Amino acid sequence: MGVRRCLSDDDQRKVLYTLVLFCGQARAREDDVAESIPRSGIRPTHTPAVMLTKWRFGMDRLPAHELTTSFRLLVALFSIADTRRRTLHCVGGCGHEWHNLSDRPQDPT
């Protein structure tokens, strides 16, 4: 079964760039990489995993066939970092919009 692509390569690259910024905001650490690779479901030998192991970002500049694996890896890294941040810093509540998404009204369109 193929993956249906909803975004152009350009837009996918913009999403990856933004996701790197989110990882930084969540305070991702190099020691999160070891957990993020298996969580993402990609092999440690995939280019994005090798890059992240060396703490190099720039997946938005990889060839188009690497964009999906890069996305999966960065989402896993963000998930790990954000979970830690929620546990340590936001446990009593916070003003981070992304921690309060369920409070936002749904747009019917």
C-alpha positions as CSV (number, residue, x, y, z in Angstrom):
1,M,0.0,0.0,0.0
2,G,1.5,3.4,-1.0
3,V,1.5,6.5,1.1
4,R,-0.8,9.2,-0.1
5,R,1.1,12.5,-0.2
6,C,-0.9,15.5,0.8
7,L,1.9,18.1,0.7
8,S,4.4,19.1,-2.0
9,D,8.1,18.4,-1.5
10,D,8.5,22.1,-0.7
11,D,5.8,22.1,1.9
12,Q,7.2,18.9,3.4
13,R,10.5,20.6,3.8
14,K,8.9,23.5,5.5
15,V,7.2,21.2,8.0
16,L,10.5,19.4,8.7
17,Y,12.2,22.8,9.3
18,T,9.4,23.8,11.7
19,L,9.6,20.4,13.5
20,V,13.3,21.0,14.2
21,L,12.3,24.3,15.8
22,F,9.7,22.5,17.9
23,C,12.3,20.0,19.0
24,G,14.5,22.8,20.1
25,Q,11.6,24.5,22.0
26,A,10.9,21.2,23.7
27,R,14.6,21.0,24.6
28,A,15.4,17.8,22.9
29,R,18.7,16.4,24.0
30,E,21.3,14.2,22.2
31,D,20.6,11.4,24.6
32,D,17.0,11.3,23.3
33,V,18.2,10.1,19.9
34,A,18.8,6.5,21.1
35,E,15.1,6.2,22.0
36,S,13.7,8.2,19.1
37,I,15.1,6.0,16.4
38,P,13.3,2.8,17.4
39,R,10.2,4.7,18.3
40,S,10.1,6.2,14.8
41,G,10.2,2.7,13.3
42,I,13.0,3.6,10.9
43,R,16.4,1.7,10.7
44,P,19.4,3.3,12.4
45,T,21.1,3.2,9.1
46,H,18.6,5.5,7.4
47,T,20.3,8.8,6.6
48,P,18.1,10.9,8.9
49,A,18.9,8.6,11.8
50,V,22.6,8.8,11.1
51,M,22.4,12.6,10.9
52,L,20.5,12.8,14.2
53,T,23.0,10.4,15.9
54,K,25.6,13.0,15.0
55,W,23.2,15.7,16.3
56,R,22.9,17.2,12.8
57,F,19.7,18.7,11.6
58,G,19.0,19.6,8.1
59,M,16.7,16.8,7.1
60,D,14.8,19.4,5.1
61,R,17.6,19.5,2.6
62,L,17.6,15.7,2.0
63,P,16.3,14.1,-1.2
64,A,12.5,13.8,-1.4
65,H,12.5,10.0,-0.7
66,E,14.0,10.7,2.8
67,L,11.4,13.3,3.8
68,T,8.9,10.8,5.3
69,T,11.5,9.0,7.4
70,S,12.8,12.4,8.6
71,F,9.3,13.4,9.6
72,R,8.8,10.2,11.6
73,L,12.1,10.6,13.3
74,L,11.6,14.2,14.3
75,V,8.1,13.5,15.6
76,A,9.5,10.8,17.8
77,L,12.3,13.1,19.0
78,F,9.7,15.8,19.7
79,S,7.5,13.4,21.5
80,I,10.2,12.3,23.9
81,A,11.4,15.8,24.6
82,D,7.9,17.2,25.1
83,T,6.9,14.4,27.4
84,R,9.8,15.1,29.6
85,R,9.1,18.8,29.5
86,R,5.4,18.3,30.4
87,T,6.5,16.0,33.3
88,L,9.1,18.3,34.7
89,H,7.9,21.8,33.9
90,C,4.3,21.8,33.0
91,V,2.8,19.3,35.4
92,G,0.8,22.0,37.3
93,G,-0.4,23.7,34.2
94,C,1.2,26.0,31.7
95,G,0.5,28.5,29.0
96,H,2.0,26.5,26.1
97,E,-0.7,26.5,23.4
98,W,0.4,23.0,22.2
99,H,-0.3,21.5,25.6
100,N,-3.8,22.9,25.6
101,L,-5.1,22.0,22.2
102,S,-8.2,20.3,23.4
103,D,-9.3,23.7,24.9
104,R,-9.5,25.3,21.5
105,P,-12.8,25.5,19.6
106,Q,-12.9,23.3,16.6
107,D,-13.3,25.0,13.2
108,P,-16.1,23.3,11.3
109,T,-14.5,23.8,7.9
